[in-house]
Amino acid sequence: MTLKPFARKLLLVFHSLTSVGLLGSIASFCVIAIAGFVAVDQGARAALPSALLALTIAVVVPFALFANLSGLALALMTPWGLFKYYWVTIKFGVTLFATAVLLVKVRLISQVADCYSGAACALADPRHGELELIVHAATGFLVLLIPLALSIFKPLGRIPSRNAAA
């Protein structure tokens, strides 16, 4: 199934929006996480992990899921294909990997938020959890620059077809 040009452009706009939104929301996460980590004011220190959890559930995760789904739809419904060009396959794999790591880290974000909200703290050292979140978010941001660059440069060409030898 191939999309008509207008539908393809709409899907491309949606994919671009969710992909850029994902990068922006992860950058915001980093800023809030760092602000919480270095905060001297105990009120801010207590409030920011809950803000990180809300940001993650309401913004970061939906952007990640929609970026993956719209990217998959674009790959499958346009001539690019999912396994025709290296850049498309790598881009999808990197985004899928980053989303999987994000979904695993939601538990840690929740645990850090619990530690500062007065709920039972499941972490031996909440500060270590905060630092881990900063490192993972910053790394995730950098990793997601790979699909962005691949979208612009489209390197490496086509994946050789298995039918080409026949």
Order of alpha helices (4+ residues) and beta strands (2+ residues): alpha-alpha-alpha-alpha-alpha-alpha
